Amino acid sequence: MGIQMKGRSILTLLDLKPEEIRFLLDKAKDFKQNRDRYIQSEPLKGKTLGMIFQKRSTRTRVSTETAMAELGGHALFLGKDDIQLGVNESLSDTAIVLGRMVSAILARVFAHDTVETLAKHAKIPVINALSDQFHPLQGLADILTIEEHLGKLKDVRIAWIGDGNNVCHTLMIASIKMGMKMKVGTPIGYMPDKHIIDYCNTNASSSGQVLVMNDPIAAIENADVVVTDTFISMGQEAEKNEKLKEFKGFQVNQELVEHAAKNYLFLHCLPRHKEEVTDDIIYGTHSVVFDEAENRLHTVAAVLNSIIQ
């Protein structure tokens, strides 16, 4: 019997078994290679996705609306000023109402417990399109991109350089589940959350491992894949000047990547700022950031087509 994910919520890659992640990656590849077939067959015809956006976005909104359209469904954008999301109406009541009107909910939010509450009360699939703890759709796009360029995931060496944030958490989980070896290099005070580190330590294997350190050179040593992300997340702008002082030495530049493997890949989920990575790296021959961005479309299409009933 094949993998069945209809009716499932995806709030974090912790929710998925390795074989389910594999299923979604293969589904994303199929959509990428056979988009015309999906457009013609309209597997989600008559289905509506409610998209809750507390945070602005380019890739998440465009990829999701495009995927729903190409699958024959309809995406309804619900910005922070469009609905009563915890303002004048409880979050649980909003979830119940949406659960009676739409086929699934995709939510890009601040607090992770927001998507947990939506999933608890909506009684329909809920997709986390970013929370302060996790970014599963980005993680799927990242590992799809790695596999496309390297031909495998198992034993791939990943270096994360920068803030131990939601994308970092997601790639740590993906590494453990898919047999990759990840080293996380962060400034002191910006390490990943302890419960994610503990999960990775508990579930480490001969292939899937995560090491956390505060030395960017040690983290990037012999890496097949170098990944960074914004140092200043949305809502942290007031901390920018102080944070940039603490992130000195963590910019991905030519000097740092000299320690990576010769044919390393560079990933960044965008938008990017120059304090994180220099122009010659992000626009250089090792960069696959725009393949990575495009794969947001194919992975969200796979998720939508797999879980919406």
Helices and strands as residue ranges (DSSP letters): G 13-15, H 18-33, H 35-41, E 48-53, H 59-70, E 74-79, H 91-99, E 104-108, H 112-122, E 126-130, H 136-150, E 157-161, H 166-178, E 181-185, H 194-203, E 209-213, H 216-220, E 225-228, G 237-239, H 240-246, H 254-257, E 265-268, H 279-282, H 289-307
